[in-house]
Amino acid sequence: MSIAEGPQGADPRAGEAQQIVTFKIDDRAFGVPVGSVREIRGWQKTTPLPNSASHVLGVINLRGAIVAIYDLRQRLGLDPSPLSRASVVVVIDMGERCVGLLVDAVSDIIDIHPQDLRPAPETSRDGEGLLRALVVRGAEVISLLELGALVGEGHAVALAA
């Protein structure tokens, strides 16, 4: 998705503010469209899956739905997250599937405006664009995540009906 497309496919340059949920990994700020967040919950033990990527911690049963939990810190190339009762999982609804992102803390829901958006620089080693755009708010820079690239096609577990 280009920065011309905002949350839910809207064009952020259309002039309307959009809302994003922001969260922290160390001192770094990240965000996802508020419409893609199904819920925010505390950490619970996962069931590991065989032969899964190191950033996939396993799955949980969320009211009958099987949800894969990703360590966002590891997915972004950082050291694994320390797991504790204070750990937070942001459950993302991606249409036919849900995934959970393990983060350090959820910060806020903020409005972003078209003038706040900047293109994300190409920085990945493998050509995988994990960032959709950057949001500049004063001295703070918030990285908007490209959810499809983050979890990758076929990596998320289908949402049970």
Order of alpha helices (4+ residues) and beta strands (2+ residues): beta-beta-beta-beta-beta-alpha-beta-beta-beta-beta-beta-beta-alpha
